[in-house]
Amino acid sequence: MAYGGDVANLAGWCDMKPLLNRPCNECPWRRNHPAGWLGGYRPEDFTQQIQFDGPPLPCHKTIPGDGTDARAMCAGALIFMRNSCKTAHHPDYGNALDTIEPDTETVFEWSHEFLDHHNNPEKWLERIRAKITRQR
């Protein structure tokens, strides 16, 4: 990522297309994603990439293992941008945001929600344990 890491450049973001309109089941922008599981990156790396108009984030599930470029932009990141009324000024976004609908139920709406979730895995674990206990 441009601010703190270089995920977007490693993934070959230049040729990505906004093919996905829903976040994948492993998307870190989903509210139910395991807290802190960000592939070794800090939560701030993700939010800064979007807040400071970095290049589009790739969907990690569309990055082929052969070293070629990611095939799609991260739908979760695009939905997050729509949820938080963020526009894209980086030219590689094209009209990607026009293809995505907001969804505050599934995807975080604000950066502080994303940061609080991923910086506090213990809090997330407590919620999961409580949910499992209620289901018994």
Secondary structure as GFF3:
##gff-version 3
##sequence-region A 1 136
A	DSSP	alpha_helix	7	11	.	.	.	ID=ss1
A	DSSP	three_ten_helix	13	15	.	.	.	ID=ss2
A	DSSP	alpha_helix	43	51	.	.	.	ID=ss3
A	DSSP	three_ten_helix	60	62	.	.	.	ID=ss4
A	DSSP	alpha_helix	75	83	.	.	.	ID=ss5
A	DSSP	three_ten_helix	91	93	.	.	.	ID=ss6
A	DSSP	three_ten_helix	96	99	.	.	.	ID=ss7
A	DSSP	alpha_helix	111	119	.	.	.	ID=ss8
A	DSSP	alpha_helix	121	135	.	.	.	ID=ss9
###
